[in-house]
Amino acid sequence: MKNISTNLENLGILNRVRFVAIISQLSLLVIATVLLEILLPLHRIFILITFEILFQLLSWHRLKNAKQISSKEVMIHIFFDSLILAGLIYFTGGANNPFIYLLLLPVALGTMMLRFRELVILALVQVALYSLLNLYQRPFELGESSPLASFHLHLLGMWVNFALTVLLIVIFGYLARQSLLKKEKQIQRLHAAQMKDEQVLSLGIMSANAAHQLGTPLSTMAIVVDDLKHETTDQETQKELSLVEQQIDKCRVIIQELGEKSQLLRRSSEEKELTESSSQLKVQLEEKLNQWLVFRPQIQLNVKWLNQSDLLCYSMTTSLTQAILNLLDNSADASIAADDPHLDLSVDQDSTTLVLKIIDRGSGISESQLKSIGDQVVDSTKSDGLGWGLFLSNASIQRAGGEVYLSKALPKGTITQIRLPLNPTVFTEEKLDD
């Protein structure tokens, strides 16, 4: 079955074609009956056009409310248009009507919209309609004062038919080209997203392996430190060994928390396992910030809640929370390196977006870094850094439907802006189409 979004797009194209056809049919009827004085069975023609208009209204309603369209439904629309066109041609001269070749238009549309089996059926139906119009002809009559009484009507019709055909080729050729370009851009964006996901996966695997391998060295270090504490009686050495023991315990806690969070994410098929239920954002964020400040005692953090964002209820996933804390870590490192350990965090909202803005007091960021940072793994400027943090944070926030923007702050520092939808969604192909 063709892609659901493609069938919806095809139905939209058929609606636009049918709308143009209805306007053209009514215009040609006025020209034929008023200016050219061609005698036509108007009541029967208007019955067909009325059915066509009603079908168009139903199709518009269907397109507006439908979430999925099958290829068979697209085929039914093309068949309906073919029957209406054949009926109109029958009542306006049959096979002698030069517009009979417009029966090729549904076939041209079908080549782009239908599967091969459906296209073969459509072609057989069109051949059958053309054959019936040749067998059962209904020639029309001209009025006595018609300007076509002494003119070859077929030649004029052929000229109009040629002009319409050229116009249709231009229009639908352009639409087909635009559709191909759109699909090509979608493929490029999906490929870029896939490459980023592969990088994230590889980094995750390396992190898991590193956490696993750290277990044995930490245990060995803990045993050695414990032995040294029992062997030495010097108070200063005892304090230093106690500090090392605390750091080892902290590393163990971090590895344990990493394992627990991994299990939570594994149990969530679409990363909808929440660290909190959909509760007040201020409660969730302040709890995480307080835990973060325990490991960053030198940082002076100033938090502002704007536009009643402190009353907002929001669901924070594990990866989203960790991404925000990683960005805070980067800003904190920049401020500490500049001997000004202050950070400003503001939380704001509008009708559709949650905005978190972090302002540090660091040395700032260069223009060259602004272009690539967050989209790929970069070399870290810190002696103990790996360059993964911003890349992984950006990937997690993008999967939640958000974006990360970096800009220069005045007189110094960097502004890190996190924009998240108030209704978080997982990254999908439909989002790429927007």
C-alpha positions in Angstrom: 0.0 0.0 0.0 1.2 3.5 -0.8 2.2 5.8 2.0 -0.8 7.3 3.8 0.5 10.8 3.6 1.1 10.4 -0.2 -2.5 9.2 -0.7 -3.8 12.2 1.2 -1.7 14.5 -1.0 -3.0 12.7 -4.1 -6.6 13.3 -3.0 -5.8 16.9 -2.5 -4.5 17.1 -6.1 -7.6 15.4 -7.5 -9.8 17.9 -5.6 -7.9 20.8 -7.2 -8.2 19.2 -10.6 -11.9 18.6 -10.2 -12.5 22.2 -9.0 -10.7 23.5 -12.1 -12.7 21.1 -14.3 -16.1 22.3 -12.8 -15.2 25.9 -13.4 -14.1 25.1 -17.0 -17.2 23.1 -17.8 -19.5 25.8 -16.7 -17.6 28.4 -18.6 -17.6 26.3 -21.8 -21.3 25.7 -21.4 -21.9 29.5 -21.3 -19.7 30.1 -24.4 -21.2 27.2 -26.3 -24.9 28.1 -25.7 -24.7 31.9 -25.6 -22.0 32.9 -28.0 -21.8 29.9 -30.3 -25.5 29.0 -30.1 -24.9 25.3 -29.9 -28.1 23.4 -28.9 -27.3 21.1 -25.9 -29.4 19.0 -23.5 -28.7 21.4 -20.7 -30.9 19.7 -18.1 -29.0 16.4 -18.4 -25.6 18.2 -18.5 -26.5 20.1 -15.3 -27.6 16.9 -13.6 -24.1 15.5 -14.2 -22.4 18.7 -13.1 -24.6 18.8 -9.9 -23.4 15.2 -9.0 -19.8 16.4 -9.7 -20.2 19.4 -7.3 -21.8 17.3 -4.6 -19.0 14.7 -4.9 -16.5 17.6 -4.7 -18.0 18.8 -1.5 -18.0 15.3 0.1 -14.3 14.9 -1.1 -13.3 18.2 0.5 -15.0 17.1 3.8 -13.3 13.8 3.6 -9.9 15.3 3.0 -10.3 17.7 5.9 -11.2 15.0 8.5 -9.5 11.9 7.2 -6.3 10.6 8.9 -5.6 7.9 6.3 -6.6 7.3 2.7 -6.2 4.0 0.9 -5.0 3.7 -2.7 -8.4 2.1 -3.6 -10.2 5.3 -2.5 -8.0 7.4 -4.8 -8.8 5.0 -7.6 -12.6 5.4 -6.9 -12.2 9.2 -7.2 -10.4 8.9 -10.6 -13.1 6.5 -11.9 -15.8 8.9 -10.8 -14.2 11.8 -12.7 -13.8 9.6 -15.8 -17.5 8.6 -15.8 -18.6 12.2 -15.4 -16.3 13.4 -18.2 -17.5 10.6 -20.5 -21.1 11.6 -19.7 -20.5 15.2 -20.5 -18.7 14.3 -23.7 -21.6 12.1 -24.7 -24.2 14.9 -24.4 -21.9 17.4 -26.2 -21.2 15.5 -29.4 -19.8 12.2 -28.4 -16.7 11.0 -30.4 -17.0 14.1 -32.6 -16.2 16.3 -29.6 -12.5 17.2 -29.7 -12.4 17.2 -25.9 -12.8 13.4 -25.9 -9.0 13.2 -25.6 -9.3 14.7 -22.1 -10.1 11.1 -21.2 -6.3 10.6 -21.2 -6.0 13.0 -18.2 -7.3 10.5 -15.6 -4.8 8.0 -17.0 -1.9 10.5 -16.7 -2.9 11.2 -13.1 -3.3 7.4 -12.4 0.3 6.8 -13.5 1.5 8.9 -10.6 -1.1 7.9 -7.9 -2.1 4.2 -8.5 -0.5 0.8 -8.2 0.2 -1.1 -11.4 -2.9 -3.4 -11.1 -5.2 -0.4 -10.4 -3.6 1.5 -13.3 -4.3 -1.4 -15.7 -7.9 -1.5 -14.7 -8.2 2.3 -15.2 -6.7 2.0 -18.6 -9.2 -0.7 -19.6 -12.0 1.4 -18.3 -10.9 4.5 -20.3 -10.6 2.4 -23.5 -14.1 1.0 -22.9 -15.5 4.5 -22.4 -13.8 5.8 -25.6 -15.2 2.8 -27.5 -18.7 3.3 -26.2 -18.6 7.0 -27.2 -17.7 6.0 -30.7 -20.5 3.4 -30.9 -23.2 5.5 -29.4 -22.8 9.0 -30.9 -25.1 11.9 -30.1 -24.2 14.8 -32.4 -25.3 18.2 -31.4 -27.2 20.8 -33.5 -26.2 24.4 -34.2 -28.6 27.3 -34.2 -29.5 29.1 -37.4 -27.5 32.2 -36.5 -24.6 30.4 -35.0 -21.2 31.8 -36.0 -20.0 28.2 -36.5 -22.7 27.4 -39.1 -20.2 27.9 -41.9 -17.0 27.0 -40.0 -15.4 23.7 -39.3 -16.4 23.1 -35.7 -14.0 20.2 -35.2 -11.0 22.4 -36.1 -11.9 25.0 -33.5 -12.5 22.4 -30.9 -9.1 20.8 -31.7 -7.4 24.2 -31.2 -9.1 24.7 -27.8 -8.3 21.2 -26.8 -4.6 21.7 -27.7 -4.4 24.9 -25.7 -6.0 23.2 -22.7 -3.6 20.2 -23.0 -0.6 22.5 -23.0 -1.9 24.3 -20.0 -2.5 21.1 -18.1 0.9 19.7 -19.0 2.5 22.9 -17.6 0.5 22.8 -14.4 0.8 19.1 -13.6 4.4 19.0 -14.7 5.1 21.7 -12.3 3.1 20.0 -9.5 4.9 16.7 -10.1 8.3 18.4 -10.0 7.5 20.2 -6.8 6.3 16.9 -5.3 9.6 15.2 -6.3 11.6 18.0 -4.8 9.6 17.9 -1.6 10.2 14.1 -1.3 13.9 14.5 -2.0 14.2 17.1 0.8 12.3 14.7 3.1 14.7 11.9 2.3 17.7 14.2 2.9 16.3 15.2 6.3 15.5 11.6 7.2 19.0 10.5 6.2 20.5 13.3 8.4 18.3 12.3 11.3 19.2 8.6 10.8 22.9 9.5 10.8 22.5 11.4 14.0 20.6 8.5 15.6 23.4 6.2 14.7 25.9 8.5 16.3 23.7 8.7 19.4 23.4 4.9 19.5 27.2 4.4 19.1 27.8 6.9 21.9 25.3 5.1 24.1 26.9 1.8 23.5 30.3 3.2 24.3 28.9 4.8 27.5 27.4 1.5 28.6 30.6 -0.3 28.0 32.6 2.3 29.9 30.2 2.1 32.8 30.5 -1.7 32.9 34.3 -1.6 32.7 34.5 1.0 35.5 33.0 -1.3 38.0 36.1 -3.5 38.6 38.6 -0.6 38.8 36.3 1.2 41.3 36.0 -1.9 43.5 39.8 -2.3 43.4 40.3 1.3 44.4 37.8 1.0 47.2 39.6 -2.0 48.7 43.0 -0.3 48.4 41.8 2.8 50.0 40.2 0.8 52.9 43.4 -1.0 53.4 45.4 2.2 53.5 43.0 3.8 56.0 43.6 0.9 58.4 47.4 1.0 57.9 48.0 4.7 58.4 47.4 6.7 61.6 48.2 10.2 60.2 45.1 12.4 60.5 45.8 14.4 57.3 46.2 11.2 55.3 43.0 9.8 56.8 41.1 12.9 55.6 42.5 12.6 52.1 41.7 8.9 52.0 38.2 9.6 53.2 37.8 12.2 50.4 39.0 9.6 47.8 36.5 7.1 49.3 33.7 9.6 49.0 34.6 10.2 45.3 34.6 6.5 44.6 31.2 6.1 46.2 29.9 9.0 44.1 31.2 7.3 41.0 29.4 4.1 42.0 26.1 6.0 42.6 26.4 7.7 39.2 26.9 4.3 37.5 24.0 2.8 39.5 21.7 5.7 38.5 22.7 5.2 34.9 21.7 1.6 35.0 18.4 2.4 36.7 17.6 5.1 34.1 18.5 2.7 31.3 16.0 0.1 32.6 13.3 2.7 32.8 13.9 3.8 29.2 14.0 0.1 28.0 10.6 -0.5 29.5 9.2 2.5 27.6 8.5 1.6 24.0 8.2 5.2 22.8 10.2 6.9 25.5 7.0 7.9 27.4 8.2 6.6 30.7 8.2 9.8 32.7 10.4 10.6 35.7 7.3 12.4 37.0 3.7 12.3 36.0 2.3 15.3 34.2 2.7 17.5 37.2 3.7 21.0 37.9 6.8 21.9 36.0 8.2 24.1 38.8 8.1 21.2 41.3 9.9 18.8 38.8 12.5 21.3 37.7 13.3 22.7 41.2 13.8 19.1 42.4 16.3 18.4 39.6 18.0 21.7 40.1 18.5 21.1 43.8 20.0 17.7 43.1 22.3 19.3 40.4 23.5 22.1 42.8 24.7 19.5 45.3 27.3 18.5 42.7 27.9 22.2 41.7 28.2 24.0 45.1 30.2 26.8 43.7 27.5 27.9 41.2 25.1 30.7 42.1 22.0 30.0 40.2 19.3 32.7 39.7 15.9 31.2 38.5 13.1 33.4 37.1 9.5 32.1 36.3 7.8 34.3 33.7 4.2 34.4 32.3 2.9 32.1 35.0 5.1 29.3 33.8 5.4 28.2 37.4 1.8 27.0 37.2 2.4 25.0 34.1 1.9 21.2 34.1 4.5 19.4 31.9 5.8 15.9 31.5 9.6 15.6 31.6 11.1 12.5 30.2 14.4 11.1 31.6 16.4 12.0 28.5 14.9 15.5 28.3 15.7 16.2 32.0 19.3 14.9 31.5 19.7 17.0 28.3 18.7 20.2 30.3 21.1 19.3 33.1 23.9 18.7 30.5 23.4 22.1 29.1 23.5 23.6 32.6 26.8 21.7 33.1 28.3 23.3 30.0 27.2 26.8 31.1 28.5 26.2 34.6 31.9 25.1 33.3 32.1 28.2 31.1 31.3 30.5 34.0 33.7 28.8 36.4 36.5 29.0 33.8 35.9 32.8 33.6 36.0 33.1 37.4 32.4 34.3 37.5 30.3 31.3 38.8 26.9 32.9 38.1 24.1 31.4 36.0 20.7 32.9 35.1 17.9 30.5 34.2 14.5 31.9 33.0 11.4 29.8 32.3 8.8 31.3 30.0 5.9 30.2 27.8 3.6 31.3 25.0 0.5 29.7 23.5 2.5 26.7 22.1 6.0 26.7 23.4 8.0 26.3 26.6 11.2 28.4 26.6 14.1 27.8 28.9 17.0 30.3 28.7 20.4 29.8 30.3 22.8 32.7 30.4 26.4 32.1 31.6 29.3 34.4 32.3 31.9 32.6 30.2 34.1 33.8 27.4 31.5 33.2 24.8 31.4 31.2 21.6 32.8 31.8 18.2 30.9 32.1 14.9 32.5 29.0 13.5 31.4 27.0 16.6 27.8 28.3 16.3 27.4 26.8 12.8 28.2 23.2 13.7 27.9 22.8 17.5 25.0 20.5 18.5 24.7 18.9 15.1 27.8 16.8 15.4 30.3 15.6 17.9 33.0 18.3 18.3 36.3 18.5 20.1 35.8 19.5 23.7 37.6 22.7 24.9 37.8 21.1 28.4 40.8 19.0 29.3 38.5 16.2 30.7 35.7 16.6 28.2 34.8 14.3 25.3 32.7 16.8 23.2 29.5 14.6 23.5 27.4 16.6 25.9 25.9 19.3 23.6 25.4 16.8 20.7 23.5 14.3 22.8 21.5 17.1 24.5 20.5 18.5 21.2 19.5 15.1 19.9 17.3 14.4 22.9 15.6 17.8 22.7 15.0 17.4 19.0 13.3 14.0 19.6 11.0 15.7 22.0 10.0 18.1 19.2 12.2 21.0 20.5 15.2 23.0 19.4 18.4 24.3 21.0 19.7 27.8 20.0 23.0 29.3 21.0 23.9 33.0 20.8 26.3 35.5 22.2 25.4 37.4 25.4 26.4 40.9 26.1 28.9 42.0 27.4 30.1 38.4 27.6 28.9 34.9 27.9 26.6 32.6 25.9 22.8 32.4 25.8 21.5 28.8 25.5 17.8 28.8 24.6 15.7 25.6 24.8 12.4 25.7 23.0 10.0 22.8 23.6 6.4 22.2 22.5 3.8 22.4 25.2 2.5 19.1 23.9 5.7 17.1 23.5 5.8 14.6 20.6 8.3 12.1 19.4 10.2 12.9 16.2 8.2 11.6 13.2 8.2 11.8 9.5 5.0 13.9 9.6 6.9 16.5 11.5 9.5 16.6 8.7 6.9 17.4 6.2 5.9 20.6 7.9 
